[in-house]
Amino acid sequence: MSALAPTRDVSRPASPTTFQIVTPLFRDVESFLVLHRRIGEVLRSSGYEAAIIRFFVVDDSGGQDPEVDKIRALPDVSIIRPPFNLGHQRAIVLGLRAASDRLGDDDVIITMDCDGEDQPEDLPRLVQPVLEGVEPWTVAIARRTDRKENLTFRLLYLGFRTMFRVLTGREVRSGNFAAYRGAYVRSMLFHPSFDLCYSSSLITLNPNPVFIPCARGKRYAGHSQMGIERLLMHGVRMLMPFADRIAVRSLALCTLTAASTIVMLAVLLVGRLTGTVELSTWWSWILLGGVVVSGLGLVNFLVLFSSFVQTSALSLARIDQKVTIDDGTT
């Protein structure tokens, strides 16, 4: 159990009665309407006929998308409206925190994208570990088994996964599609790491999440708003919650590089004094220069990355005070 989890016991019924779906929405109302219908069909056809299903939709356009009016009248939808665009990761976190007082400890909370790439058909398998969990802090995360993007994206994603593994020692093949109990929202979701990145914080703050194989689906409508630049920014943000781990690995590698530089310099100087090595030989200079440049590069990366984390972290605490939740009743 996480050290941040409340110590009080949470008694749960044999089967939950409420599913709370939190999803970010950025000018993609048509896709959400399909998702809304499909989730109801899938859950009720999977043995949850009596379940209560509610949606918290985070309008990440900051209230500038008139199409949102199409979903305002839906009785099971509450619209959370931040003051400006946050991006899908922070929008999810803001939505969860803003709705935390309306979530029961025993509710099953599901976070997912609304465009269809997180498939409702996978929901019964995703929520099963949460429903059957021995303790209330079970977190189930969708593990991507198949992606339908173009070759350029796949190559970039493979490169990112490799870099992520080298820098953090962890493999990343997950996104926003996850499920857990409502009690988790009021404990872990207020951890400051979630201000940086929702999906990777779920991994770094939970040592034993349950991964459920889920293929990436196709969009219901429209086109993705996520260009290459935003994908790269998202990749950097995913590294932020692992800043301490990256710092330790960078420091160890810098130390090793510095030690190698000193040893090589000593060997070259001794060789020069004894006449066994020509200090001017091209390979000696190239090798020495490569080691020195690598060491300086790693130091610069460590400093720049730490600075980026500190300056880019947007605390959602004050924004929470400006959030409105529209239930369609006012």
Secondary structure, DSSP 8 states (H G I E B T S, - for coil): --TTS-SS-----SS--EEEEEEEESS-HHHHHHHHHHHHHHHHTTT-TT-EEEEEEEETTSS--GGGHHHHT-TTEEEEE-SS---HHHHHHHHHHHTGGG--TT-EEEE--SSSSS-GGGHHHHHHHHHH-SSTT--EEEEE------HHHHHHHHHHHHHHHHHHS----EEEEEEEEHHHHHHGGGSGGGGT-HHHHHHHT-SS-EEEEE-----SSS-----HHHHHHHHHHHHGGGHHHHHHHHHHHHHHHHHHHHHHHHHHHHHHHHTSS-TT-HHHHHHHHHHHHHHHHHHHHHHHHHHHHHHH----HHHHTT-EEE-S--
